[in-house]
């Protein structure tokens, strides 16, 4: 994605994606980080896993899961 097309996320979008607010307690922090979303390598479906869940797709029982790419802009300096 070119730099000119990048849209800065709003405060509401960051909070819904697991971001923390200043008034959050430790229990809320643990709850928001205990679930991650992955993509199945076999069927391409979205898989939500908690910390102690079995690493397998519920749709096809595939065991190869990929972490979703970040929504933030990633920029490297080349030499």
NORSULKA-V737378 format. One record per helix or strand of 2 or more residues. SS is the DSSP state (a for helix, b for strand). FROM is the first residue (numbers start at 1). LEN is the number of residues. If there is no record, write none. Layout:
SS|FROM|LEN / SS|FROM|LEN
This chain:
a|3|3 / a|11|6 / a|26|8 / b|35|6 / b|46|5 / b|65|3
